[in-house]
Amino acid sequence: MQEEKNSYKKFNNYLRKNEEGYFSYNRIEKYLKKLGNPLELTPFGYIIGKLLIPLILFIAFLISNDYILAIISAVFGYFILDIILKTKDKQDMKVIKIELGDVYDLLNIQTSAGVFIGNALTECYLVASNKRFKMKLAELSAEINMTKNIEKALDNFQSNFNSPEIDNFVMTIKQSLITGQTEEALEDISDSLKERNLIEIQEDTKKVNSTANIIQLLMYLGIMTTINETLRQIQAIRSSTPKYTPSRGAVSVSSSAVVAYASNFLGTPYKWGGTTPAGFDCSGFTQYVYKHFGINLGRATYNQINDGYAVSRDELKPGDLVFYGKGGSPSHMGIYIGNGMYIHSPRTGDVVKISPYDRPDYITARRVM
């Protein structure tokens, strides 16, 4: 344990003495400080992380004999800390740039009321909600109150960020201290910052909308691919399933025969109260299909939910009846046909069609064969 402590001290001392280069203690300390250091890393911890993470990933994939992935993961592991730090900094700065506008407004109000800008700066932390921004503004306030050296306090505040907006803020305050033209400078910078923030928000909104549209398109393509695959399977079932011939003996119906027969009515228009191929409602469709096989179902959805016996989602098979509604009361139904799909007659203006069965208002399923 003592040897580990000594090794740590030696390496830490080496870093502190190393004033230049990539592994310079001061360079790493400033780098972490400007990015907010959300992981609370020391320069020593940062370097150890940069070395250990890629080494662990490399060995892990090397053991599985995946040499290419081992190299790729090692490179990724080397930069993972920087990615985390910069991502968090970017998230923080989005909020800070908006709150900086509130700081400008507060300073403008205070100085317009005759308050010296140095005194006004000590209250800026009150309008901030971002933890990092609020803490640094509080430190700025404390340093001004203790040292009365506003310029040095501003320099220290600036060193905590890697942001042109913060640089402009500090420069504006310093210039106003020299020129005394506080209100005009603050108002101009505040308006400019708010315009840039508005543009960024609009651009982010466009990105979100574009992403949402892409996701919706991919979901639609995925659903259509599944439906087309299901239709191909139905066509194969129809080709291989012998024509059903009613008999006077016991009823024995295959799920393939039910699916094949139900698919004959794809495109049939919805008709409220309809029970024939001229037009079906949801329960009229299922009743008509099963009647063809000599199985008599109740007329309405709330009747058919009591026919047969209940089956869980894990036990679903083609031919099972699936029910939908709110509060356990069924208002719609159809026939499960496999592949996560069901065939049904949805609503006025629609037709008998195939849709994904896994709706949020799903209630239960019944098996009647």
N, C-alpha and C positions, 0 to 999 in steps of 0.2 A: 504493500500500500504506500509506504514511504517512497519507494522507488518511482511509483506512478506519479506521485505528487511532484517529485523532483523533475521527472521527465516533462510534466506539464509546465512547470515553472521555466525550465530551460527553453522549451519551444515557445512559450509565451514571451520570454525575454528576447529571444531571437527575432520574433515578429516585431516587437517594439523597437528594436535596434535597426531593423530593416526599413529604412525610410523611403526606399524607392522600389519600383517593380510591382508585379501583379500581387505578390504576397506581402506587400507593405501593410503593417498594422494600421497606419493612419488612413491609407487608401480604403481598406476594407471597412474601417470604422465609419468613415464619411459615407461610403457607399450604402452601408446598412442604415445609417441615420437618415439619409435622403429618401430612402424607400420606406421609412416608417418602422422598419424592423419588427413586423408583427409577430415573428417567431422568437423575438428577444434573444437573438444569437449574439455571442461574442465573436470577435474576429477569429479566435482559435476554434470555436464551435463551427463557424462557417466553413473554415478550411477543412476541418475533420469531416464535416458533412459532404463537402465537394469530393473528398477522396474516398470515403467509406461507402456512400450510396452507390456510385458506379461499380465499385469493387464487389459489393454484395450482389448486385444485379448480374454482373458479369459471371460470377461464380455460380449463381443459381441457374442460369441458362446454359452455362458450360457443362454442368453436371448432366443436363438432359441432352447433351450433344448437339444443341442447336447453336452453332458457332456464329452464324450471321446475326441471329436475334440477340446473342450475348453481346456482340459488339455494338449493335444498335441500342440496346438497353443501357449499356455502359455510357454511351455518349449522352443519351437522354438523362441518365442518372446524374451525370456531371452538371447538367444545366437545370435540374429540377428545382433546386433551391432558388435560383435566380428567377425561374418562371413563376414560382409561388410568390416571391417577394414583389415582382413587377406587376403581377396580376392584381394582388391586393392593393398595391400603390395606385394602379389605374382605377380600381373601384373607388378607393378613397378620394382621388382627385376629382372624379365626376361629381361627388357630393360636395367636396370642398369648394370647387369652382362656383357652385350655386350659392353656397353659404357665404362665400367671399363677397358676393353682391350685397348680402344683408349686412356684412361688416362695413362695407363702403357707405351704405345708407345710414347706419348708426353713427359713423364718424361724421357724416355730412350733417345730420340732425344736431349732433352735439356741438360741432364747431360753429354751426349757424346760430346756435344759442349762446355763443361766446365762450364755450369751453375750450381750453387749450388742447390741441390734438394729442399731446403727450398724455394728458389726463384721460382723454376720450379713449385712447388705446387700451387703458387698463380695464375697460368694461366690455371690450369686444367679445371676450370668451362667453359672455352671457347669451349671445344670439346664435352660438354654434351648437350643433347637436352631434356632429361627427366626433367620435371619441378622440381620435388623433388630433384633429384640428382644434377642438376645445382645449385639450391638454396643452398644446403648444401655445395657444393664445393666452392661457392661464399663466404659463411660464413667462411669456412676454410681459404680461401684466406685473407679475411678481418681480421680475428683473428691473423693470422701469421704476417700480416703487422703492426698491432697495438701493439701486445704484444711481438713479436719476440720469443715466446715460442712455438716451433713447436710441441713438444711432447704433451703439454696440448691441443693445437688446434686439434691435431689428435685424442686425447681421446674424446673431445667434438664432433668431427665429427663422430666417431665410435658409440657414444651413440644414434645417430639418426637412426641406422639400426639394424636389427636383422638378420645378414647375415654373414656366414663364409667367403664369398668372400671379404667383407669389412674388416672383422677382419684380414684376411691374408694381405690385402693391407696396413692396418695401421702397422701391425707387420713388414712387409717388409721394409716400409719406416723408421721405428724406428731402425731396425737392420742396414740398410744402413747408417744411421746417425752415428752409433757407429763404424761400421767396415770400412766404406768408399767404400765398394764394391757395388756400386749402380747399374751400368750397367748390370752386370751379374745377380744379383738378380731380377732386373726388367724384364729382357729378359726371364728368366726361368719362373717366375710367369705369365708373359703375354702369353707365349706359352701354358702353362698348362691351363690357363683360357680359351683361345680360343679353345683348344681341347674339353674342357668340354662343352663350349657353342655350338660347332658344334654337339656334341653328343646329347645334349638336343634338338637342332633344328631338328635333324634327328628323334628323338623319337617323338617330337610334330607333325612332318610331317606324321609319321606312324599312330599316333592317329587320325589325321585329315582324312587321307585316309581310315582308318578303319571305322570311323564314317560316312564318305561319302558312303562307300560301304554298311554299314548297312542301311542308309537312302534310298539308291537306291533299296536295297532288299525289304525294307518295302513298298516303293512306288510300286515296281513291284508286290508284293504280294497283295497290296491293289487294284491295277488295275486288276490283274487276278481274284481276288475275285468278283469284280464288273462285269467283263466280264462273268464269270461263272454264276453269278446271272441273268445277262441279258439274257444269253443263255437259262437258265431255264424258264425265263419268256416268251421268244420267243417260246420255246417248248410248254408251256402251251397255248399260243395264237394260235399256229398252231393246237393244239388238239381241241380247242374250237371254232375256226373260221370256218364257213361253206365254202365249196369250192366256189370260185367266179364264177358266170355264167354271161357272158355278155348279156345285153338286149338292145333292140332298144330304150328304153325309156331314161329318164334322168339318168345321171351317178351318182350313190351314192356309194361311196367307203369308207370303214372304215379304220382307221389307223392301226388297228390290222391286217386286210387283207393284207395291203401293207407290213408291217413288216414281217408277216408270209411268204409271197411270196418271198420277198427279201432274207430272210434267206436260201431259197433253194439253193442259189448260193454261199454260204460260201465255200471258197476253190477254186473257179474258178480262173484260172490264169489271171493276167493282160496282156492285149494285146493293144498296142498303136493303136488307131482307131477302137478297137473292139466294136461291138454292139450286139454280140450273146453269148450264153453260152459257145462257144468255147474259148472265151476270151473277156474281157471287159476293156475299159478304164473307167475313173471315170464317165464321162457324158454319155457314152454308156450304162453303168450299170443302172443309174437312168432312162434314157430314156426307156430302155427295160422293167424295172419293171413297170413303169407307163403306158406304152403302153398296157401291159397286162390287165389293168383296163380301157382301152379306153381313157386315158388321153395322149394327144400328147404334148411332150416337144420338145424344140429346140435341135439340135444335139450337139452343143458344150457348154462348161461351160459358156462362155460369152453370149450365147443365153438364157440358162436356168435361169440365174440370173435375167432375165426380165420376166420370166413366173410367173403366179400367182400373189401374193401380199406379201409384206414384213411383217415379224413378228419379234418382239424383242426377245432377249434371254429369258426374263421372260415369254413369251407367247409360247415358243417352245412346240410342241406336236409331238409324234411319227408320222412319215410320212413326216415331213417338210424337205425341201432340205436345207442343210447347205453348205456355200461357204467359201473358204479360198484363200488367196493370199496376194500380197503386193500392197500398194498404191491404194487399192480399185479395183484392177484388178484381177478377179478370175482365179486361176490356178488349183484349185482342188475342189471337191465337194463330197457329199454323202447324205445319208438319215438318219435323226435323228430317233433313235429307243427308246428313253427314257432312264432313269437311267444315264444320262450324257454320253451316248454312241451314236456312229453313225456307220452305215455299209457303206463300201466304197471299191473301187478298187484302191489301192494306187499308185503303180509304177511298172516299169519293174522288173521282178524277184519276185514280190510279188503276193498275191492272194486276193480275196474278203474277208474282215475280219471285225471284230468289234474293234473299238478303242475309247478312250476318245475323245469327240467332242471339248472340251474346249482348242483348240490350240491357241498359241499367234498370229497366222496369220488369225484368224477368221475375216470374213468380215460381213456377214449377213445371213439371212435365208428367205426362200420363202415358202409360202403354196400354193399348187396347187390343193388341193381337195376341 
